[in-house]
Structures are given as C-alpha cells and as structure tokens.
Amino acid sequence: MRNVTLILDDGSRFSGKSFGYEKPVAGEVVFNTAMTGYPESLTDPSYAGQLMTLTYPLIGNYGVPPFSIEPNGLATFMESEKIHAEAIIVSDYSYEYSHWNAVESLGDWLKREKVPGITGIDTRELTKILREHGVMMGRIVFDDEIVGEIDNGQLPMDNYAAVNYVDRVSCKEIIRYNEGKDKRKVLLVDCGVKNNIIRCLIERGAEVIRVPWDYDFNEMEFDGLFLANGPGDPDTCSKTVNNIHKFLGSSDIRPCMGICMGNQLLSKAAGAKIYKLKYGHRSHNQPVRQVGTNKCYITSQNHGYAVDNATLPNDWEPLFINMNDGSNEGIRHKSSPWFSAQFHPEACSGPLDTEFLFDEYL
C-alpha cells in the first residue's frame, strides 16, 4: 500500500493509503453522505471530473456486482458502461467483502478501470472543510512522487467549471430501446443519463430514443421529451437549451419531464437563471416538499447547481422545495404538461418515494 496525499486548493493536506489504481489525479472534491451504493455512484456519469468523498466510514464490505448486460442493452447493476468519477476517497476500506452478488472487491474493480482509491483519510474533517469553504479542486499524489512542480500544486488539471463534461459522457449516436410500432415514443436527451432512468421508462412500456446532448431533436417524431441528468455546469449546454426552447415554443404541445440537470436545462430554456450551490446535494436522504401541499418525500440527489426560483417566468412555478436549505427541487408549467425534478425519482440506489413521477409523465 503506497502512501498518498490529498491536496486541496486551500493548502489542506490529508494523508492516506492507496487501494485502487496507482496514478496521480486531479478534480473537483465533493462529498456524498449515502451509506450504500458505491457501485451506482461511481458509474453515475454526473460524477465525471470529480473526486468523490464518501462520508460513511466503512466502504467496500459488500464488494462489487458483475458487469452483466440485459437484453435491452443496459448494464444490470451499474448506472453506465464504466466508472466516471476520477477517484474515490474513504475513511476505512474493507479488504474483505461478502455479498451474494459480489464477484470482485472494490479495490480490484478500481484497478481494472484505472481509477484511484484512497483510504485512511479523515473524511469527517475533509467534509467539514468542504462544508465551510465549498467544493474545491484537489489533487491526489503519491508521496514518493511529490517533487518539483507536483509539490508546488501544479499537477495538471482541468478547470472543472470550464470543461463540457456533458459532451464527454453523452452518447455519440442515436440509440433506441424497446422499439415497437404502437408504443409511446420518449425522446431522451442524453446529458449523462443513468441506466435506471431508461429502465423506468422501458418498464412502463415506452420506446426510448436516446440522442446526444447537442442533437436537434425537433424534427424527429416522438410523443414526449425527456431531459436526463448529467455532470458539470449547465451553462456549457447552450445547444441543448436552444433545442429545448424551440420545443417549448412549438404549436405541437407534447409532455416534457426533466431530472437533475434536466431540471436546470428546462428552467434555462424557460428563461430562469442557475447558480452554483456551496457544496451541492449528494446523498440518499434529501427531504423535499411538494409545493402547495404538506407532502414531503425522501429523495436521492447528486448535483452542484440549482435553479433560482425568483427568476422563473410568470407561467412557471416551483414544483418541489428542499426542506434543508429552501433551494429549488423542480419546476412545472402552469398550463402545459411540462415539469421536472432536481432529485432522482429512479434512485438507484436510494429511496423510491417519488418514482410515481414517471407514471404521471407517461
């Protein structure tokens, strides 16, 4: 086990041991408070470009499931085709694992996919720093390689806010799932979609037409528009916003639903503004309230940006509000069948309290 150091942009240093692939990396350091679900989180494209800190101390004790493919072309137990997080940071990695569905350890999986993992980090202190300062860039370096420019904090890294991570993780061509002559056709804009979103639509009998993030879908034939989740800054997706804006202005009114980044892109297309949260919402237990009711739901979330409610046009209104900080968790149009959720109703892995939104959409 090689000694490694996590170096934050504010100069903070955390020493630990490597249990994954051995290479220095850099990215935006974020924290996730979920107790389980590291296979799903690591393969969530929304974590592209990020060093994922897990606040739950014991990680790895149930191993990693097989990467099997269903007849519909989706991975059975993963949220995409590979790990998208730049690295994983944990307090106590379990070298022994036991689970009926496990085929390998977390460490072996990370090595196979060439993703670093570090353990022995004081993740409570790290999380406190991120909560006070907000998310920041960080570097993972191996202690026997800290020389010269690396020790001076010059390990090459992307400027996270300036990189279009959506373009990196989106599909490059049109993909169709569950095709059928008489099925309702859902046009899904892939900004980094999780497999379980597609699965939830297929299970409800829909044909899903998955298109790249910048594809102009307005000339295609479909019954409803679906805006998927994705990584990074929604301001890098101006092409998507323009296409959505054309859809909203069409005389052919068809349903639209958005999830996570899809909520932000729909809001931008409607005319609202987006802002960056201090440290984001990344957990399985975010409480949201449906506006106009006393109904509260426990939701799974993974995002670093939010919609500014005060900038929503008069014909739009908030649909859900976060009970912890009052931030927007979804919007809806007052007359047309268009709505979105900032959280993940499909929540794999996580609570399924809000999966009914797929039923309402269809």
GINOR-V409889 format. One line per field, one symbol per residue. psi: psi as a letter, one per 40 degrees, with the letter a starting at -180 (. if undefined). burial: # if it has 16 or more other C-alpha atoms within 10 Angstrom, else .. A space follows every 50 residues. Layout:
psi: ???
burial: ???
//
This chain:
psi: hihihhhideeihhiaiheaigiiiiahhiiheidifdddddeheeehei hhhhdhdhheeeahiigihideeihdeieaeihdidihhidhhhdhihid eieiidddddddefhihiieigdddddddddddiiiiiihihdeegibdd defehhiihddehgddddeiieihhhifiideihhhhhhhefiidddddd dddeeihhhhiidehhedeihidihhhiiiiaheeefdddddddddddei eghiihiihbdddddddddeeiiiihideihgiefhhihhheiehiihih igieiihhdeehideiiidihhedeeiheiiiiedighiihdahddghia ifdeeeddddd.
burial: ..######....##########.#############.############# #######.#######........#######..############..#... ..#.######...##########..##.##....#########..#.... ..#.#....#...####.###....####....################# ##..##########.##....################..######.##.. ....################.###....#############....##### #########.##...#######....#######....############# ####......##
//
